[in-house]
Amino acid sequence: MSKSQAWSPKTAEIYFKDSIIGQLSSVVSEALARRATAAAVARKASVDAARKAQAASAGTTTRAAVPVAARRSLLERLDAWHFRQAQREREAYLSRSKDLVDLERRMRSIERGATGRYY
């Protein structure tokens, strides 16, 4: 896009969609959406099958709730691990406070994101 053309959110969106990064991100997002939909359908089918098997073994037609352990993807497990690590670091940082005033200052610095390094 040349400097003489007007820059607006609409033109930025068109420029992004025409770039290789925009095209790759749309392909990846579509693939992830299809995978999530397929996983949800598979979970629902397994829950229904487990409920039917339980009802058949009990001889009744009531629908009891059967808990199903959902398999988490590698990215979900990495995200959960990273969250736990960050939580531990925050708690350790806050536990090193000397008094209530220091604790409040540290809490404000965490809320404002001032604990990170700038290099």
C-alpha positions, 0 to 999 in steps of 0.5 A: 500500500502506498503512502498516498492511499488512505489507511483505515481499518477496512484497508488494513483488513484487506491488506492483511488478508492478502498477505501470506501471514493473513492467509496462513492464519485463516487456514490455521484458524479454520483447521482448529475450528473444524478440529474443535467441532469434531472433538465436541461431536465425538465427546457428545457421542461418547457421553450418549453411548455411555448413558445408553450402556448405563441405562441398559445395564440398570434396566431403566430408561433414566438418563444419568449424568456420566462424567467423561474425562476430556482429553486435553491437547498439547497446547492446552496442557502447556497453557495450563502448565504456564499458568501454574508456573506464573501463579507460583512466581506471583505468589512467591513475589508477593510472599517476599513483601515485608509489610502490608504497604509493600504487599499492596505496592507489589500487587499494584505493580503486578496489576499494572504489568510493571514487574517485567524487564524492559530489555 
